[in-house]
C-alpha cells in the first residue's frame, strides 16, 4: 500500500518568515495530493490540493509543488501569521483495490509562528 | 458542521463496555471513513465504506465494528476488545475523486 512520510514533525518560524513542509510518497500511481490544517481540538480542514497533472498550485499565501519523478510534494506558506499555527497533514490518494481509492496521511507537522 | 456531524463530542467508556460513535452526513457522498488520532501518530484508518451495505477494514480495525445501512450514516462501535480506546475519533466523507470532509470529532476516554 501507499506510504507517506512527512517532515519536519515540528517547525517554528518567526512571524513574516516562510515555512516549508515536505512529504514523500511511495506509490507512483498516486494522483491526488491534498493538504489539511488542524487547529487544536478541531477537525482537519482542506487548505489546498494538487493533482498529478499539475506541477504547482498557489492560493494567496500558500502554495504546493509536486515532483512526480522524485515522488515528493511540498507545502509553502509565505508571510506567516500567528493564525497559521496548527498541525498540517499531507496526504496521497492511491488505488486500494475493489475499485476504490483512499487517502494515506502523513504523521503531521506542528507549525508554531512566533509573534 | 459543514454537512457532516459527529456525536457525541465527548464520550466516556467504562471497562468492558461497548460504545457507539455516530457519524451522519448530508453531502450525498458515497464514501465514508473512520480515523483514530493519537498524539504524534497522525490519522490512522479504522474502517471505510465506499457504498451502502459494504465496508472494509483499515489499518487498525481490531476491536472496532461498523455498519453502513444508509448512505448518510456510518456509526462506529468501540468494543470491549479494544484495549486502548482513549483517542480522538474523526469521521470523514468524500466523493469518488475528491478530498475528504471531516466531522468535528469525538473524544473518547476510558474511565
Contacts between the chains, C-beta under 8 A, distances in Angstrom:
chain1	res1	chain2	res2	distance
A	6	B	42	7.9
A	9	B	40	7.6
A	32	B	97	7.1
A	32	B	99	7.5
A	34	B	99	4.2
A	34	B	100	7.7
A	36	B	102	7.9
A	42	B	104	7.0
A	42	B	105	7.7
A	43	B	90	6.5
A	43	B	102	4.1
A	43	B	103	6.2
A	43	B	104	5.0
A	43	B	105	5.7
A	44	B	43	7.6
A	44	B	90	7.3
A	44	B	100	8.0
A	44	B	102	5.0
A	45	B	102	7.5
A	46	B	99	4.9
A	46	B	100	7.5
A	46	B	101	7.7
A	49	B	99	5.6
A	89	B	42	6.6
A	89	B	43	6.7
A	91	B	99	8.0
A	98	B	50	7.7
A	98	B	56	7.4
A	99	B	50	7.5
A	100	B	31	7.4
A	100	B	48	7.8
A	100	B	50	4.6
A	100	B	56	7.7
A	101	B	96	7.1
A	101	B	97	7.2
A	102	B	33	7.3
A	102	B	45	7.1
A	102	B	48	6.1
A	103	B	99	7.5
A	103	B	100	6.3
A	105	B	42	5.3
A	105	B	43	4.4
A	106	B	42	6.3
A	107	B	40	7.0
A	107	B	41	6.6
A	107	B	42	3.7
A	108	B	40	8.0
A	108	B	42	5.1
